[in-house]
Amino acid sequence: MCGIAGIFHYETVKPVNPKRVEAMTNALAHRGPDGAGVWTAPGVGLGHRRLSIIDLAGSPQPMHSADGRAVIVFNGEIYNYRELRRELEQGGAQFRTDGDTETILAAWQKWGPRCLERLDGMFAFALYDCATRQLFLARDRLGVKPLYIAELPGGALAFASELKGLLANPLLRRTIDPLAIEDFMTWGYVPDHRAILRGVRKLPAGHYQLLEHGRTPASSVQWWDVSFAERSRGSQQDHSAELLHLMREGVTSRMVADVPLGAFLSGGVDSSSVVALMSEASAQPVTSCSIGFDVAGVDETAHARKVAELFATDHHERIVSADQFDEIDHIAGIFDEPFADASALPTLRVCELAREHVTVALSGDGADEALAGYRRQLFHAREEQARAVLPQILREPVFGALGSIWPKADWAPRPLRAKATLLSLAQSGEAGYARALAILAPEQRTALYGEAMIRDRAGYRAEQPFEKLMRNAPARSGLDRAQYADLKFWLPGDILTKTDRTSMAVGLEAREPLLDHRFIELAARLPHRQRIRGTTGKWLMKHTMERYLPDDILYRPKQGFVTPIADWFRGPLADAARSVASSELLVGSGWFARKPLAQLAEAHIAGRSDNSRVLWQLLMLERSLRHLKPSG
């Protein structure tokens, strides 16, 4: 795993100062502590920080192709590079290294942009072709690896693996985009279609962009998508066998490394399945890492320990205090953009533990999105059945009126929150699912905003891009559309961002075998009944893994990392909760109104309501803005 950065002059070919590229690259040193390099030519500069995983001494970057025509900086891993290399050698390609980076160079020279279709891996890279004078920027199918792009004065673009790489360039304007604040207050993160700073964007997952000197940059091109529009016609037994085969392929391909390798193990279905298949493929005990909490109700170490004993892993666990609030500023610095998923704190802890023992760790990310493992997807599928029976012309006035007067019960499980269900049923499937996923509904956000935000927002709602994504999804049902949106919106914006930043912060490479694109594509074709059966999501995967794992691992209620932020804001963070109402960055800017923020904090501290998630959002936004030091 690595960090990449660079500058490209598309308007006028100007010299690139290597010191400027070096500064951008050095800001990413945590992503690559094992080496650094910079290359410049008229109008272009590429920089790289390396974390050595494969071909430890033989693949320094920036790397030139064998004929010197192309240069690349690359962040990620190509899992099928050996097969590609053999094919390219048969066509006359020559190689000087044993790693995967040079394979991308040769693939580009043979196939051009279509080389991406041949790459099985996680990646973000920048490749400059000296012959055509083109810069090729590309990102993997599902967005495991990030790539930020910024417009600079004078007709230039800068790019980097993280926003902090761009922040190291003095030409970057640090102007906050208020629409990104609207997005953040809705989802708890800034989605991939936007960035917190104006003039900065993210290359979307499954896209590439081809830049040329003397030409205005063209829009990015989507080179991969997942379709839910088809249904596989095989039997359940056939699907189970194919699913297991692809899971095995995904795991074994990601076990290739020249450094110590292990796995995160929470004791849930996904990480336990990964450890089971790693153990099956390995002649040595798998190194597994778990963390637990000193609060019994949220501690899962007993389940993780049971799986570790079952497969005789070299298991490491650590019990940490739930009081991790002293890490708030550190987290803000890790993510750059505001990020309010409180599970980032325990995720950082398990990455720190893993890094003490291994350099590469396999995770279980991806299966919930692909196979309908979230409860919200189950609820949405049921709501869609009701929508199919009752037309919206009836649903909107009846359920909307009931929902508006029904008392709020945020403390209750979702099935018992009638207000949320009624309001959801009053809307279209897309709007209802967006409401289920959002932390704050539009009316709740508007109640917090100041005049400047209401003016700058100009009628924009953060749900609009999400709903459009669902409406235009290649899908056959409401469940399909919800899963598609989760894979394209939630997964890269929240889950993969969290894993990438926390693992890279400690120099650990995280790999996601359940995001193998062939596994994802099969899951999208499965009939509904093999995704959800009764109240069980991920049904076929759980059924398939019964030969490896006991029922109390496979079928116990889903439990994620929990951080007791509600208690924090009534205890050690009470003053921090009150401070958001006087923050110059939040209130002084006109983005938020002082009175509703103060009321929000006092109601929570007094125990009249649970406003912890919103307070956490506001606190993380304030700390991120401190870190970014906006100029206007």
C-alpha positions in Angstrom: 0.0 0.0 0.0 1.2 3.4 -0.8 0.5 7.1 -1.2 0.6 8.9 -4.6 0.6 12.6 -5.5 1.3 14.7 -8.6 0.7 17.8 -10.7 -0.3 18.1 -14.3 -0.4 21.3 -16.5 -3.1 20.8 -19.1 -3.4 24.4 -20.3 0.2 25.5 -20.8 3.2 23.2 -20.4 5.1 24.7 -17.5 8.0 23.2 -15.4 6.9 21.4 -12.3 8.9 22.1 -9.2 9.9 18.7 -7.8 10.1 20.2 -4.3 6.4 20.9 -4.5 5.6 17.4 -5.5 7.9 16.1 -2.8 6.0 18.2 -0.1 2.7 16.7 -1.3 4.2 13.2 -1.2 5.7 13.7 2.2 2.3 14.6 3.6 1.4 11.0 2.8 4.5 9.4 4.5 2.2 7.4 6.9 0.9 5.5 3.8 4.4 4.6 2.7 7.1 4.6 5.3 9.5 2.4 3.3 10.5 4.6 0.5 9.9 7.8 -1.5 10.4 9.1 -5.0 9.6 12.0 -7.3 9.8 12.3 -11.1 9.2 15.4 -13.2 9.1 16.3 -16.9 7.7 19.4 -18.7 4.2 19.9 -17.5 4.0 16.9 -15.2 5.3 15.7 -11.9 4.6 12.3 -10.1 5.4 11.5 -6.5 5.2 8.3 -4.4 5.5 6.9 -0.9 5.9 3.2 -0.6 4.8 0.5 1.9 6.7 -2.6 0.6 4.4 -5.6 0.3 5.5 -7.5 -2.9 9.0 -7.5 -4.4 10.3 -5.6 -1.4 13.5 -4.3 -2.9 12.9 -4.4 -6.7 9.9 -2.1 -7.5 10.7 1.5 -6.5 8.4 4.2 -7.8 7.9 6.3 -9.8 8.5 3.4 -12.2 9.4 3.6 -15.9 8.3 1.0 -18.4 11.0 -1.2 -19.9 11.2 1.0 -23.1 11.1 4.3 -21.0 7.9 5.5 -22.7 5.6 5.5 -19.7 5.9 6.3 -16.0 3.6 5.3 -13.1 2.8 5.9 -9.5 0.5 3.3 -8.0 -1.3 2.7 -4.8 -2.8 -0.8 -4.3 -2.4 -4.4 -5.3 -3.1 -6.3 -8.5 -3.9 -9.8 -7.4 -3.8 -11.4 -10.9 -0.5 -9.8 -12.0 1.3 -13.0 -12.4 -1.2 -14.4 -14.9 -1.2 -11.0 -16.7 2.5 -11.0 -16.8 2.7 -14.4 -18.4 0.2 -13.3 -21.1 2.1 -10.1 -21.7 5.4 -11.9 -22.0 4.0 -14.1 -24.6 3.2 -11.0 -26.6 6.8 -9.7 -26.3 6.7 -7.6 -23.2 9.9 -7.5 -21.1 10.0 -7.1 -17.3 12.9 -6.0 -15.0 11.1 -6.5 -11.7 9.0 -9.2 -9.9 6.2 -6.9 -8.7 2.7 -5.9 -10.0 3.5 -2.2 -10.8 5.4 -3.0 -13.9 2.6 -5.2 -15.1 0.2 -2.2 -15.2 2.7 -0.3 -17.4 2.9 -3.2 -19.9 -0.9 -3.7 -19.8 -1.3 0.0 -20.6 1.0 -0.2 -23.6 -0.8 -3.2 -25.0 -4.5 -2.3 -24.3 -4.6 1.4 -23.4 -7.5 2.4 -21.1 -9.1 -1.1 -21.6 -6.2 -2.5 -19.5 -8.4 -1.7 -16.5 -10.8 -4.5 -17.4 -7.9 -7.0 -17.1 -6.9 -5.8 -13.6 -8.2 -7.7 -10.6 -7.3 -5.7 -7.6 -7.6 -2.5 -5.5 -5.9 0.5 -6.9 -5.6 4.1 -7.7 -2.8 5.1 -10.0 -1.5 7.9 -12.3 0.3 6.9 -15.5 2.0 9.3 -17.8 2.6 8.3 -21.4 5.6 10.3 -22.6 4.9 9.4 -26.3 1.3 10.6 -26.3 1.8 13.2 -23.5 -1.3 11.9 -21.7 -1.9 11.4 -18.0 -4.1 8.4 -17.2 -5.8 8.5 -13.7 -7.7 5.4 -12.7 -9.5 4.0 -9.6 -10.6 0.4 -8.9 -14.1 -0.9 -9.4 -15.5 -0.4 -5.9 -13.4 2.5 -4.6 -11.2 0.6 -2.1 -8.4 3.1 -2.9 -9.0 6.8 -2.9 -7.9 9.5 -5.3 -8.5 13.3 -4.7 -8.2 15.8 -7.6 -7.9 19.6 -7.3 -8.1 22.4 -9.8 -5.2 24.8 -9.4 -4.8 28.3 -10.7 -3.1 28.6 -14.1 -4.7 25.6 -15.8 -3.2 22.8 -13.7 -4.6 19.8 -11.7 -3.1 18.2 -8.6 -4.0 14.8 -7.3 -3.2 12.8 -4.2 -4.3 9.7 -2.2 -5.6 11.9 0.6 -6.7 15.4 0.9 -3.7 16.2 3.1 -1.5 15.6 0.1 -3.3 18.4 -1.7 -3.3 20.6 1.4 0.6 20.6 1.1 0.3 22.5 -2.2 0.3 26.2 -1.4 -1.8 27.0 -4.5 -4.8 25.0 -3.2 -7.6 27.4 -2.2 -9.0 26.3 1.2 -12.6 27.4 0.6 -15.3 25.3 2.3 -18.1 24.0 0.0 -21.4 24.5 2.0 -23.0 21.8 -0.1 -20.5 19.4 1.4 -21.6 20.4 4.9 -25.2 19.7 3.8 -24.0 16.3 2.6 -22.1 15.6 5.8 -25.0 16.6 8.1 -27.1 14.1 6.2 -24.8 11.1 5.9 -22.1 11.6 8.5 -19.4 11.7 5.8 -18.7 13.6 2.6 -19.8 11.3 -0.3 -17.6 10.6 -3.3 -19.4 13.0 -5.6 -18.1 15.9 -3.5 -15.3 17.1 -1.3 -15.2 19.5 1.7 -13.2 22.1 -0.3 -14.4 23.8 -3.4 -12.4 23.0 -6.5 -11.6 19.5 -5.1 -13.3 16.3 -6.2 -12.8 12.6 -5.9 -12.3 10.3 -8.9 -15.4 8.1 -8.6 -15.0 4.3 -8.0 -14.8 2.4 -11.3 -13.8 5.5 -13.3 -10.8 6.8 -15.2 -9.8 10.2 -16.5 -7.5 10.8 -19.4 -5.8 14.2 -19.5 -3.8 15.9 -22.3 -1.6 18.9 -22.5 -3.3 21.7 -24.4 -6.9 20.4 -23.8 -9.5 21.2 -21.2 -9.9 18.1 -19.0 -12.6 15.8 -20.2 -15.1 14.3 -17.8 -14.2 11.0 -16.1 -15.3 7.8 -17.8 -17.0 4.9 -16.0 -15.3 1.7 -16.9 -17.1 -0.7 -14.5 -20.5 -1.0 -13.0 -22.5 -3.7 -11.2 -25.9 -4.8 -12.6 -28.8 -6.1 -10.5 -30.9 -6.3 -13.7 -30.3 -10.0 -14.3 -31.2 -13.1 -12.3 -29.0 -16.2 -12.3 -31.0 -19.3 -13.3 -29.0 -21.9 -11.5 -30.2 -24.0 -8.6 -29.6 -22.9 -5.0 -27.0 -25.7 -4.8 -25.2 -24.4 -7.8 -25.2 -20.8 -6.5 -23.9 -22.0 -3.1 -21.0 -23.9 -4.8 -20.2 -20.9 -7.0 -20.4 -18.5 -4.1 -18.0 -20.6 -2.0 -15.6 -20.9 -5.0 -15.5 -17.1 -5.5 -15.0 -16.5 -1.7 -12.1 -19.0 -1.8 -10.6 -17.3 -4.8 -11.0 -13.9 -3.2 -9.3 -15.0 0.0 -6.4 -16.9 -1.6 -5.6 -14.2 -4.1 -5.3 -11.7 -1.3 -3.0 -13.9 0.7 -0.1 -13.2 -1.7 2.5 -11.1 0.2 6.2 -11.0 1.0 5.5 -9.6 4.5 3.6 -11.0 7.5 -0.2 -11.4 6.8 -3.2 -11.8 9.1 -6.9 -11.0 9.5 -9.2 -8.8 11.5 -11.6 -11.1 13.5 -14.7 -9.6 15.1 -16.6 -12.9 15.6 -19.2 -11.9 13.1 -20.2 -13.8 9.9 -18.0 -12.0 7.5 -14.6 -11.8 9.3 -15.1 -15.4 10.6 -15.8 -16.6 7.1 -12.6 -14.9 5.9 -10.5 -16.5 8.7 -12.1 -19.9 8.0 -11.1 -19.8 4.3 -7.6 -18.4 5.1 -7.1 -21.3 7.5 -8.2 -23.8 4.9 -5.7 -22.3 2.4 -2.7 -21.9 4.8 -0.2 -24.4 5.9 0.6 -22.2 8.9 -1.8 -20.8 11.6 -3.5 -17.6 10.6 -2.7 -14.5 12.6 -6.0 -13.1 13.8 -6.6 -9.8 15.7 -9.6 -8.7 17.8 -10.4 -5.9 20.2 -13.0 -5.8 22.9 -14.4 -3.3 25.3 -14.6 -3.1 29.0 -18.4 -2.9 28.7 -19.9 -6.4 28.6 -22.9 -5.5 26.5 -20.8 -4.4 23.5 -17.9 -6.8 23.8 -17.6 -9.5 21.2 -14.3 -11.0 22.1 -15.9 -14.3 23.3 -17.3 -14.9 19.8 -14.0 -14.0 18.2 -12.1 -16.3 20.6 -14.4 -19.2 19.7 -13.7 -18.8 16.0 -9.9 -18.4 16.8 -10.0 -21.7 18.8 -12.0 -23.5 16.1 -9.3 -22.7 13.5 -6.3 -22.7 15.8 -5.3 -19.2 14.8 -2.4 -17.3 16.3 -4.9 -15.0 18.1 -4.2 -11.6 19.6 -6.8 -9.6 21.4 -6.9 -6.4 23.4 -9.5 -5.0 25.7 -9.7 -1.2 25.4 -11.7 1.3 27.4 -14.8 2.7 25.8 -13.5 6.1 26.9 -11.6 7.0 23.7 -12.8 10.6 23.5 -9.2 11.9 23.8 -8.7 10.6 20.2 -11.1 13.1 18.6 -8.5 15.5 17.3 -6.3 12.6 16.1 -9.3 11.1 14.1 -10.0 14.5 12.6 -6.4 14.7 11.4 -6.5 11.2 10.0 -9.6 11.8 7.8 -9.1 15.4 6.8 -12.7 15.7 5.7 -15.3 15.6 8.5 -16.2 11.9 9.3 -18.7 11.1 11.9 -18.8 7.3 11.9 -17.9 6.7 15.6 -16.7 3.2 14.8 -13.6 4.8 13.3 -12.2 4.9 16.9 -12.3 1.1 17.5 -11.4 0.4 13.9 -8.2 2.4 14.5 -7.5 0.4 17.6 -7.8 -3.0 15.8 -5.5 -1.6 13.1 -2.9 -0.6 15.7 -3.1 -4.1 17.2 -2.8 -5.8 13.9 0.2 -3.7 12.9 2.1 -5.0 15.9 2.0 -8.5 14.3 1.5 -8.2 10.6 1.8 -5.7 7.7 -1.3 -7.0 5.7 -4.7 -7.8 7.2 -7.7 -9.2 5.5 -11.1 -7.7 6.5 -14.7 -8.8 5.9 -16.0 -5.6 4.4 -18.4 -5.8 1.5 -20.7 -8.8 2.1 -23.5 -6.7 3.8 -23.8 -4.5 0.8 -23.6 -7.3 -1.7 -25.9 -9.8 -0.1 -28.4 -7.7 1.9 -26.9 -8.1 5.3 -28.1 -4.8 6.8 -31.4 -4.6 8.7 -32.3 -1.4 6.8 -32.3 -3.4 3.6 -34.7 -6.0 5.1 -37.1 -3.2 6.3 -36.9 -1.5 2.9 -37.8 -4.8 1.1 -40.9 -5.1 3.3 -41.8 -1.5 2.8 -41.6 -2.0 -0.9 -44.1 -4.8 -0.7 -46.5 -2.3 1.0 -45.8 0.3 -1.7 -46.6 -2.2 -4.4 -50.1 -2.7 -2.9 -51.0 0.9 -2.2 -50.4 3.6 -4.8 -48.6 6.7 -3.7 -51.6 8.9 -4.2 -53.1 7.1 -1.2 -49.9 6.5 0.8 -48.8 10.1 0.8 -51.8 11.7 2.5 -52.6 8.8 4.9 -49.1 7.8 6.0 -47.7 11.3 5.8 -50.4 12.7 8.1 -50.0 9.8 10.6 -46.2 10.1 10.5 -46.3 13.8 11.2 -48.3 13.4 14.4 -46.8 10.1 15.7 -44.4 10.6 18.6 -40.7 10.2 18.0 -39.0 7.1 19.5 -35.4 7.2 18.5 -34.5 4.9 21.4 -36.6 2.0 20.0 -35.5 -0.6 17.5 -36.4 0.3 13.9 -39.4 -2.1 13.7 -41.0 -0.2 16.7 -40.3 3.2 15.4 -43.6 3.7 13.7 -43.0 7.4 13.0 -40.0 6.6 10.8 -41.8 3.8 9.0 -44.9 5.9 8.3 -42.9 8.8 7.0 -41.0 6.4 4.8 -44.1 4.7 3.4 -45.5 8.1 2.5 -42.7 8.6 0.1 -41.3 6.8 -3.0 -39.0 3.9 -2.4 -35.9 6.0 -3.2 -36.9 8.8 -0.8 -37.9 6.3 1.9 -34.6 4.5 1.8 -32.7 7.8 1.8 -34.6 8.8 4.9 -33.7 5.5 6.5 -30.0 5.9 5.8 -29.8 9.6 6.7 -28.8 10.7 10.2 -30.8 13.8 10.0 -33.9 14.3 7.8 -34.2 17.5 5.7 -36.5 19.3 8.2 -34.1 18.5 11.1 -31.1 19.9 9.2 -33.0 23.0 8.2 -33.9 23.7 11.9 -30.2 23.8 12.7 -29.0 25.9 9.8 -28.2 29.6 9.9 -29.1 32.1 7.2 -25.9 31.7 5.3 -26.3 28.0 4.9 -30.0 28.3 3.8 -28.9 30.9 1.2 -25.9 28.9 -0.1 -27.7 25.6 -0.2 -30.1 27.2 -2.7 -32.7 24.4 -2.4 -30.2 21.6 -2.7 -30.9 18.5 -0.6 -28.2 15.9 0.1 -30.7 13.1 -0.7 -31.1 14.2 -4.3 -28.0 12.5 -5.7 -28.8 9.4 -3.7 -32.4 9.2 -4.9 -31.2 9.7 -8.5 -28.7 6.9 -8.1 -31.4 4.6 -7.0 -33.9 5.6 -9.7 -31.3 5.1 -12.5 -29.9 1.8 -11.0 -29.6 -1.2 -13.3 -32.0 -3.1 -11.2 -35.3 -5.0 -11.1 -36.7 -4.3 -7.6 -36.6 -2.0 -4.7 -34.2 -4.2 -2.8 -31.9 -4.3 -5.9 -31.9 -0.5 -6.0 -31.2 -0.2 -2.3 -28.2 -2.6 -2.5 -26.9 -0.8 -5.6 -27.0 2.5 -3.8 -25.2 1.0 -0.8 -22.5 -0.4 -3.0 -22.0 2.8 -5.0 -22.6 5.5 -2.3 -22.4 4.2 1.3 -19.6 1.6 0.7 -16.9 4.0 -0.7 -18.0 7.0 1.2 -18.2 5.5 4.7 -17.0 1.9 5.0 -14.0 1.9 2.7 -12.9 5.4 3.7 -12.9 4.3 7.3 -10.8 1.2 6.7 -8.4 2.9 4.3 -7.6 5.9 6.5 -7.4 4.0 9.8 -5.2 1.2 8.4 -2.9 3.6 6.5 -2.5 5.8 9.5 -0.5 3.0 11.1 1.2 1.7 8.0 -1.1 -1.4 7.6 -2.4 -2.7 4.3 -6.1 -3.8 4.6 -7.5 -6.1 1.9 -11.1 -7.0 1.3 -11.6 -10.4 -0.3 -15.4 -10.1 -0.1 -15.1 -7.2 -2.5 -13.8 -9.4 -5.3 -15.7 -8.1 -8.3 -16.7 -11.6 -9.4 -18.2 -12.2 -6.0 -20.1 -8.9 -6.1 -21.4 -9.6 -9.6 -22.7 -13.0 -8.6 -24.4 -11.7 -5.5 -26.2 -9.0 -7.6 -27.7 -11.8 -9.8 -29.0 -13.9 -6.9 -32.8 -14.2 -6.5 -34.2 -12.3 -3.5 -34.9 -15.5 -1.6 -31.2 -16.4 -1.6 -30.3 -12.9 -0.3 -33.1 -12.5 2.3 -35.1 -15.4 3.8 -37.5 -14.5 6.6 -35.6 -12.1 8.8 -32.2 -13.4 7.8 -30.0 -11.4 5.4 -27.0 -12.8 3.6 -28.9 -16.1 3.7 -27.0 -17.9 1.0 -23.6 -17.0 2.4 -24.6 -18.1 5.9 -26.1 -21.3 4.5 -22.9 -22.0 2.5 -20.7 -21.4 5.5 -22.5 -23.8 7.7 -19.9 -26.4 6.9 -17.3 -24.2 8.5 -19.0 -22.2 11.3 -21.4 -22.9 14.1 -24.9 -21.5 14.1 -24.3 -19.2 17.0 -21.7 -17.4 14.9 -23.7 -17.4 11.7 -27.2 -16.6 13.0 -26.7 -14.4 16.0 -27.9 -10.8 15.8 -25.6 -8.5 13.9 -23.5 -6.3 16.1 -21.0 -3.6 15.0 -18.3 -1.7 16.9 -20.0 0.5 19.5 -18.7 3.7 21.0 -20.7 5.2 24.0 -20.9 8.7 22.6 -24.3 9.3 24.4 -22.6 8.9 27.8 -19.6 11.0 26.7 -21.8 14.0 26.0 -23.4 13.7 29.4 -20.0 13.3 31.1 -16.5 14.2 29.9 -17.7 15.8 26.6 -20.5 17.9 28.1 -18.5 21.1 27.7 -17.6 20.1 24.2 -21.3 19.6 23.4 -22.1 23.1 24.7 -19.1 24.6 22.9 -20.6 23.9 19.4 -23.2 26.6 20.0 -20.5 29.2 20.3 -18.1 27.9 17.7 -16.9 30.6 15.3 -16.3 28.0 12.7 -19.9 26.7 12.9 -22.0 29.6 14.2 -19.8 32.6 13.3 -19.8 31.5 9.7 -23.5 31.7 9.5 -23.8 28.0 8.6 -25.6 27.1 11.9 -27.9 29.0 14.2 -26.7 29.4 17.8 -30.0 28.8 19.6 -31.0 25.4 18.2 -27.5 24.1 18.7 -27.5 25.2 22.4 -31.0 23.6 22.9 -29.8 20.4 21.3 -26.8 20.2 23.7 -28.8 21.0 26.8 -31.6 18.6 26.0 -29.1 15.8 25.6 -27.0 16.7 28.7 -30.2 16.8 30.8 -31.3 13.4 29.5 -34.5 14.7 27.9 -33.5 13.3 24.5 -30.6 11.4 22.8 -29.0 13.8 20.5 -25.6 12.1 20.6 -25.2 11.3 16.9 -25.9 14.9 15.9 -23.6 16.3 18.6 -20.9 13.9 17.4 -21.4 15.2 13.8 -21.2 18.8 14.9 -18.1 18.1 17.0 -16.3 16.2 14.3 -17.2 19.0 11.7 -15.8 21.6 14.1 -12.6 19.7 14.7 -12.1 19.0 11.0 -12.6 22.6 10.1 -9.9 23.5 12.7 -7.6 21.0 11.0 -8.4 22.3 7.5 -7.9 26.0 8.5 -10.3 27.3 5.8 -9.5 30.6 4.1 -13.1 31.6 3.4 
